[in-house]
């Protein structure tokens, strides 16, 4: 999930004398303690484009309306990038069978922490979704159960991506939204990741929601030195029903000391200390119990990071025009072919069409209506009442995501059983 640098650009790179990609002169050496895939070097043409772009910027400028060059792009949409958090479902499946609320809380944290190690090579960002764009996929697990995911760009200014994942048979549901805000800070770009993940363990509905916020992101060294992307600051995980809280600090490396990708957190239940989380989110993270002093691995990205659950996505020729992979297929193909001119044309075509659509809607007084989500009490929720019976829920969600067309009431005839918590079933 590391490339979740939606509105910023880990893409501003100005060197007054750009050096060829791969140069190892002392001034260009990657910072110590980083992996080779964590840094980027731009060639002369790329550097000159960035130099021109930076000349137009001011410190503190909001970057939400800035158009960035294509060579800094990871070839997939932000809406698809969010699925990185669903890559290791075994960490959260079965959590409802844990009798101890503290253990259930830790299992939710494991799911969340395991999503950050996935990142593209170098310092890249996914495509900024356009209004009305959506991405959908299905997971077919080895035991025959399934998971379903849908994400939609529900607002353009400010940019908001709403997403929903559910595996009825495995009793897990995740609902949330991302609202990135980025600023140019001189030699770095910061992205404040507002929004939250709301996890529900359907097998223990009395637990209520497990809510987790996001860390902020920083692209360092965009004017001089190597570009490095870091997670920073503090995010919060909480379950109010059991008074469980965890302040997770994603530590940025100090100029003279520290290490990259470090993380530290302390879990509390009320005023009592439960344990601490330490390690590096790109490598190994541990939990140490305050009561027993025992230490265990929460996630080992080096050992288990490649065990990613595959997702099934409809073929592009069967997708709708505003479905992510089809919408951006020209740009993705051009990036794969390393044709920057074609990539720029493809990216501009999508963005120009989006601007024209917004202009036409404004002139006609129309307002965009999201297809899968709606805003309710300040939160984005799905337009679906999910049955509590796992088998019926699987059928209902599958038909809603993959069969429902715009304007079609989502499963209006489906017999609803005991509904999900109010935050999900609306």
C-alpha positions as CSV (number, residue, x, y, z in Angstrom):
1,X,0.0,0.0,0.0
2,X,3.0,2.2,0.1
3,X,2.3,3.9,-3.2
4,X,-0.9,5.3,-2.0
5,X,0.3,8.9,-2.7
6,X,-2.8,9.9,-4.5
7,X,-2.8,13.7,-4.9
8,X,0.9,14.4,-4.3
9,X,3.6,13.4,-6.4
10,X,6.4,11.5,-5.4
11,X,7.0,12.8,-8.8
12,X,8.5,16.2,-8.3
13,X,12.2,15.8,-9.1
14,X,14.4,18.7,-9.9
15,X,18.1,18.4,-10.2
16,X,19.9,21.3,-11.7
17,X,22.2,18.9,-13.5
18,X,20.2,15.7,-13.9
19,X,22.3,12.6,-14.2
20,X,21.5,9.4,-16.1
21,X,19.3,6.8,-14.4
22,X,21.5,4.4,-12.5
23,X,24.3,6.9,-11.8
24,X,26.2,6.1,-8.6
25,X,28.0,9.3,-8.0
26,X,28.3,10.1,-4.3
27,X,25.6,12.8,-4.4
28,X,23.1,10.4,-5.9
29,X,23.6,7.4,-3.6
30,X,20.4,6.2,-2.0
31,X,20.0,7.0,1.7
32,X,21.4,4.2,3.9
33,X,18.9,1.8,5.4
34,X,16.6,1.9,2.4
35,X,15.8,-0.9,0.0
36,X,16.7,-0.4,-3.7
37,X,13.1,-0.5,-4.6
38,X,12.3,2.4,-2.2
39,X,14.1,5.0,-4.2
40,X,13.9,6.6,-7.6
41,X,16.4,8.2,-10.0
42,X,15.2,10.1,-13.0
43,X,16.9,10.4,-16.4
44,X,17.7,13.7,-18.1
45,X,14.5,14.1,-20.0
46,X,12.4,13.3,-16.9
47,X,14.4,15.6,-14.7
48,X,14.0,18.5,-17.1
49,X,10.2,18.1,-17.1
50,X,10.1,18.0,-13.4
51,X,12.3,21.1,-13.2
52,X,9.8,23.0,-15.3
53,X,6.9,21.8,-13.2
54,X,8.5,22.8,-9.9
55,X,9.2,26.3,-11.2
56,X,5.5,26.8,-11.1
57,X,5.0,25.7,-7.5
58,X,5.0,27.6,-4.2
59,X,5.7,26.2,-0.8
60,X,2.4,25.3,0.9
61,X,0.5,25.0,-2.4
62,X,-2.4,22.5,-2.5
63,X,-1.6,20.0,-5.2
64,X,-5.1,18.6,-5.8
65,X,-5.4,20.5,-9.1
66,X,-1.8,19.9,-10.4
67,X,-1.4,17.6,-13.4
68,X,1.7,15.4,-13.1
69,X,3.9,13.6,-15.7
70,X,3.2,10.0,-16.5
71,X,6.6,8.5,-15.8
72,X,5.9,8.7,-12.0
73,X,2.7,6.6,-12.3
74,X,2.1,3.1,-11.0
75,X,0.0,1.5,-13.7
76,X,-3.3,1.1,-11.7
77,X,-5.9,3.3,-10.2
78,X,-6.0,4.3,-6.5
79,X,-9.3,2.4,-6.3
80,X,-7.5,-0.8,-7.1
81,X,-4.5,0.1,-4.9
82,X,-6.8,-0.1,-1.8
83,X,-7.1,-3.8,-2.4
84,X,-3.6,-4.2,-1.0
85,X,-5.2,-4.3,2.4
86,X,-7.1,-7.4,1.4
87,X,-4.0,-9.3,0.4
88,X,-3.6,-11.4,3.5
89,X,-7.1,-12.4,4.6
90,X,-5.9,-15.3,6.7
91,X,-4.7,-12.8,9.3
92,X,-8.3,-11.7,10.1
93,X,-10.4,-14.6,9.0
94,X,-11.6,-16.6,12.1
95,X,-11.1,-13.7,14.4
96,X,-14.7,-14.0,15.7
97,X,-13.6,-17.4,17.2
98,X,-11.2,-15.7,19.6
99,X,-12.9,-15.4,23.0
100,X,-10.7,-12.6,24.2
101,X,-11.7,-9.2,22.9
102,X,-8.0,-8.1,23.1
103,X,-7.0,-11.0,20.8
104,X,-9.7,-10.0,18.3
105,X,-8.4,-6.4,18.4
106,X,-4.9,-7.6,17.6
107,X,-6.1,-9.7,14.7
108,X,-7.7,-6.6,13.2
109,X,-4.4,-4.8,13.6
110,X,-2.6,-7.6,11.9
111,X,-4.9,-7.2,8.8
112,X,-4.2,-3.5,8.7
113,X,-0.5,-3.6,9.2
114,X,0.1,-6.3,6.6
115,X,-1.2,-4.0,3.8
116,X,1.6,-1.5,3.8
117,X,4.5,-3.6,2.6
118,X,3.1,-3.9,-0.9
119,X,4.5,-1.2,-3.2
120,X,5.8,-0.6,-6.7
121,X,9.4,-0.3,-7.5
122,X,10.7,3.2,-6.9
123,X,8.7,6.1,-5.9
124,X,5.4,5.9,-7.8
125,X,1.8,6.9,-7.4
126,X,-1.4,5.3,-8.6
127,X,-3.7,7.0,-11.1
128,X,-6.0,9.7,-9.5
129,X,-9.5,8.3,-10.0
130,X,-12.0,10.4,-11.9
131,X,-15.5,11.1,-10.7
132,X,-17.7,8.1,-11.2
133,X,-14.9,5.7,-11.8
134,X,-15.2,2.3,-10.0
135,X,-13.2,-0.8,-9.5
136,X,-14.6,-4.2,-8.6
137,X,-13.1,-7.6,-8.1
138,X,-13.8,-11.0,-6.5
139,X,-11.6,-13.3,-4.3
140,X,-11.9,-17.1,-4.6
141,X,-10.3,-18.6,-1.5
142,X,-8.8,-22.1,-1.3
143,X,-11.5,-23.3,1.0
144,X,-14.3,-22.4,-1.5
145,X,-15.4,-19.2,0.2
146,X,-15.4,-15.9,-1.6
147,X,-14.7,-12.2,-0.9
148,X,-16.0,-9.2,-2.9
149,X,-14.7,-5.7,-3.3
150,X,-16.1,-2.5,-4.8
151,X,-14.6,1.0,-4.7
152,X,-15.9,4.2,-6.3
153,X,-14.7,7.7,-6.7
154,X,-17.7,9.5,-5.1
155,X,-16.2,13.1,-5.1
156,X,-13.7,14.9,-7.3
157,X,-13.1,18.1,-5.4
158,X,-12.3,17.2,-2.7
159,X,-11.2,13.8,-3.9
160,X,-12.9,11.0,-2.0
161,X,-12.6,7.3,-2.7
162,X,-15.2,5.0,-1.0
163,X,-14.6,1.3,-0.7
164,X,-16.4,-1.8,0.6
165,X,-15.1,-5.4,1.1
166,X,-17.0,-8.3,2.5
167,X,-16.5,-12.1,2.8
168,X,-19.8,-13.3,4.2
169,X,-18.7,-16.9,4.8
170,X,-15.6,-15.6,6.7
171,X,-17.7,-13.1,8.7
172,X,-15.6,-10.0,7.8
173,X,-16.8,-6.7,6.4
174,X,-14.7,-3.5,5.8
175,X,-16.1,-0.2,4.8
176,X,-14.2,3.1,4.5
177,X,-13.1,6.1,2.5
178,X,-9.9,8.0,1.7
179,X,-9.7,11.7,1.4
180,X,-6.1,12.7,0.5
181,X,-4.8,16.2,0.8
182,X,-1.4,17.1,-0.5
183,X,1.0,20.0,-0.2
184,X,4.4,21.0,-1.7
185,X,6.8,21.6,1.1
186,X,10.1,22.5,-0.7
187,X,12.2,19.4,-0.9
188,X,9.3,17.2,-0.1
189,X,5.6,16.6,-0.7
190,X,3.2,15.6,2.1
191,X,-0.1,13.8,1.8
192,X,-2.5,13.9,4.7
193,X,-4.6,10.7,4.4
194,X,-7.9,11.6,6.0
195,X,-10.6,8.9,6.2
196,X,-10.8,5.6,8.0
197,X,-11.2,1.8,7.7
198,X,-14.3,0.5,9.6
199,X,-13.9,-3.3,10.2
200,X,-16.9,-5.4,11.4
201,X,-16.5,-9.0,12.6
202,X,-19.9,-10.2,11.5
203,X,-19.6,-13.3,13.8
204,X,-19.5,-11.0,16.9
205,X,-21.8,-8.1,16.0
206,X,-21.8,-6.9,19.6
207,X,-18.2,-5.8,19.2
208,X,-19.4,-3.0,16.9
209,X,-16.9,-1.4,14.6
210,X,-13.1,-1.5,14.7
211,X,-12.0,1.9,13.3
212,X,-8.5,2.6,12.0
213,X,-7.2,5.9,10.5
214,X,-4.3,6.3,8.1
215,X,-0.8,7.6,8.5
216,X,0.5,10.5,6.5
217,X,2.9,10.2,3.6
218,X,6.0,12.1,2.6
219,X,8.0,12.1,-0.6
220,X,11.5,13.3,0.3
221,X,14.4,14.4,-1.8
222,X,12.3,15.8,-4.7
223,X,14.7,18.7,-5.4
224,X,18.0,17.1,-4.5
225,X,19.2,13.7,-3.4
226,X,17.3,10.5,-4.0
227,X,13.6,10.4,-3.7
228,X,12.3,8.3,-0.8
229,X,8.7,7.7,0.1
230,X,7.9,7.4,3.9
231,X,4.9,6.8,6.1
232,X,4.8,9.2,9.0
233,X,2.9,10.5,12.0
234,X,0.3,8.7,14.1
235,X,-2.8,6.8,13.3
236,X,-5.4,5.5,15.7
237,X,-7.1,2.1,16.0
238,X,-10.0,1.7,18.4
239,X,-12.9,-0.4,19.4
240,X,-15.1,1.6,21.7
241,X,-17.3,-1.4,22.8
242,X,-14.4,-2.9,24.6
243,X,-12.5,0.3,25.3
244,X,-9.5,-0.9,23.2
245,X,-7.2,1.7,21.7
246,X,-3.9,1.7,19.9
247,X,-1.8,4.7,18.9
248,X,0.4,3.6,16.0
249,X,3.3,5.8,15.2
250,X,4.8,5.5,11.8
251,X,8.3,6.9,12.3
252,X,10.1,8.9,9.7
253,X,13.9,8.7,9.7
254,X,15.7,11.6,11.4
255,X,18.4,13.4,9.5
256,X,21.2,12.0,11.6
257,X,19.6,9.0,13.3
258,X,16.8,6.5,13.2
259,X,15.7,3.9,10.6
260,X,13.4,3.8,7.7
261,X,9.9,2.3,7.9
262,X,9.9,1.9,11.7
263,X,6.7,1.6,13.6
264,X,5.7,1.7,17.3
265,X,2.4,1.4,19.1
266,X,0.9,0.7,22.4
267,X,-2.4,-1.1,22.9
268,X,-4.5,-0.1,25.9
269,X,-7.8,-1.3,27.3
270,X,-9.3,1.5,29.3
271,X,-6.4,2.7,31.5
272,X,-4.6,-0.7,31.4
273,X,-1.6,-1.4,29.2
274,X,-2.1,-4.5,27.0
275,X,1.1,-4.5,25.1
276,X,3.4,-2.8,22.5
277,X,4.0,-3.1,18.8
278,X,7.4,-2.6,17.4
279,X,9.4,-3.3,14.2
280,X,9.4,-2.2,10.6
281,X,6.3,-2.3,8.4
282,X,8.4,-3.3,5.5
283,X,10.0,-6.2,7.3
284,X,8.9,-7.7,10.7
285,X,6.4,-6.4,13.2
286,X,6.1,-7.8,16.7
287,X,3.7,-7.6,19.6
288,X,4.9,-7.9,23.2
289,X,2.3,-8.6,26.0
290,X,2.6,-6.4,29.0
291,X,1.1,-9.1,31.3
292,X,3.2,-12.1,30.2
293,X,6.2,-10.5,28.6
294,X,5.9,-12.9,25.7
295,X,6.7,-11.6,22.2
296,X,5.2,-12.8,18.9
297,X,5.4,-11.9,15.3
298,X,2.4,-10.0,13.9
299,X,3.5,-10.0,10.3
300,X,6.8,-10.9,8.6
301,X,6.8,-9.1,5.2
302,X,10.1,-10.7,4.2
303,X,8.9,-14.3,4.8
304,X,5.1,-14.0,4.1
305,X,4.8,-10.9,2.0
306,X,4.7,-12.8,-1.3
307,X,1.7,-14.9,-0.2
308,X,-0.8,-12.5,-1.6
309,X,-4.4,-13.6,-2.2
310,X,-5.1,-13.3,-5.9
311,X,-8.2,-11.4,-7.1
312,X,-10.4,-11.9,-10.1
313,X,-11.2,-8.9,-12.2
314,X,-13.6,-8.9,-15.2
315,X,-11.8,-8.8,-18.5
316,X,-11.4,-5.3,-19.9
317,X,-13.6,-6.0,-22.9
318,X,-16.4,-6.9,-20.5
319,X,-16.0,-3.9,-18.2
320,X,-18.0,-0.7,-18.3
321,X,-16.5,2.4,-19.8
322,X,-15.9,4.0,-16.4
323,X,-14.4,0.8,-14.8
324,X,-10.8,1.5,-13.8
325,X,-8.8,-1.0,-15.9
326,X,-10.8,-0.2,-19.1
327,X,-10.9,3.5,-18.4
328,X,-7.1,3.7,-18.1
329,X,-6.2,0.9,-20.5
330,X,-4.5,3.3,-23.0
331,X,-2.3,4.8,-20.3
332,X,-1.5,1.5,-18.8
333,X,-0.4,0.1,-22.2
334,X,1.7,3.1,-22.9
335,X,3.5,2.9,-19.5
336,X,4.2,-0.8,-20.2
337,X,5.7,0.1,-23.6
338,X,7.7,3.0,-22.0
339,X,6.1,5.4,-24.5
340,X,5.9,8.6,-22.5
341,X,4.3,10.6,-25.3
342,X,1.5,8.1,-25.8
343,X,1.1,7.8,-22.0
344,X,0.7,11.6,-21.7
345,X,-1.9,11.6,-24.6
346,X,-3.9,8.8,-23.0
347,X,-3.8,10.4,-19.6
348,X,-4.9,13.7,-21.0
349,X,-7.7,12.1,-23.0
350,X,-9.3,10.7,-19.8
351,X,-8.8,13.9,-17.8
352,X,-10.1,16.1,-20.6
353,X,-13.2,14.0,-21.0
354,X,-13.7,14.2,-17.2
355,X,-13.5,18.0,-17.3
356,X,-15.9,18.2,-20.2
357,X,-18.4,16.0,-18.3
358,X,-18.2,18.1,-15.2
359,X,-18.6,21.3,-17.2
360,X,-21.7,19.9,-19.0
361,X,-23.2,18.8,-15.6
362,X,-22.6,22.3,-14.1
363,X,-24.2,24.0,-17.1
364,X,-27.3,21.8,-16.9
365,X,-27.5,22.0,-13.1
366,X,-27.0,18.3,-12.7
367,X,-25.3,16.8,-9.7
368,X,-23.3,13.6,-9.8
369,X,-25.0,10.6,-8.1
370,X,-22.6,7.8,-6.9
371,X,-23.7,4.4,-8.0
372,X,-22.7,2.1,-5.2
373,X,-22.4,4.5,-2.2
374,X,-24.3,7.2,-0.5
375,X,-23.4,9.8,2.1
376,X,-25.2,9.3,5.4
377,X,-24.5,11.1,8.7
378,X,-21.2,12.3,7.3
379,X,-20.0,8.7,6.3
380,X,-20.0,7.0,3.0
381,X,-22.0,3.7,3.2
382,X,-23.1,1.2,0.6
383,X,-26.5,1.3,-1.2
384,X,-27.3,-2.2,-0.1
385,X,-28.9,-4.1,2.8
386,X,-26.7,-7.2,3.2
387,X,-28.5,-10.3,4.6
388,X,-26.9,-11.8,7.7
389,X,-27.1,-15.4,6.3
390,X,-23.7,-16.0,4.7
391,X,-25.0,-18.0,1.7
392,X,-27.7,-15.5,0.9
393,X,-25.3,-12.6,1.5
394,X,-22.8,-14.0,-0.9
395,X,-25.4,-14.3,-3.6
396,X,-26.8,-10.8,-2.9
397,X,-23.5,-9.0,-2.9
398,X,-22.2,-10.8,-5.9
399,X,-25.3,-9.9,-8.0
400,X,-25.2,-6.3,-6.7
401,X,-21.5,-5.7,-7.6
402,X,-21.4,-7.6,-10.9
403,X,-24.9,-7.4,-12.3
404,X,-26.4,-4.2,-11.1
405,X,-26.5,-1.5,-13.7
406,X,-26.9,2.3,-13.1
407,X,-30.4,3.1,-12.0
408,X,-31.2,-0.5,-11.0
409,X,-32.4,-0.9,-7.4
410,X,-29.8,-3.1,-5.7
411,X,-31.4,-6.5,-5.0
412,X,-34.8,-5.0,-4.3
413,X,-36.4,-8.4,-4.3
414,X,-33.8,-10.2,-2.1
415,X,-35.3,-11.4,1.2
416,X,-33.4,-9.6,3.9
417,X,-32.8,-11.4,7.1
418,X,-31.2,-9.9,10.2
419,X,-29.4,-6.8,8.8
420,X,-25.8,-5.8,9.3
421,X,-24.9,-3.0,11.8
422,X,-26.5,0.3,10.9
423,X,-23.2,1.7,9.6
424,X,-23.2,-1.0,6.9
425,X,-26.8,-1.9,6.2
426,X,-28.6,1.2,5.0
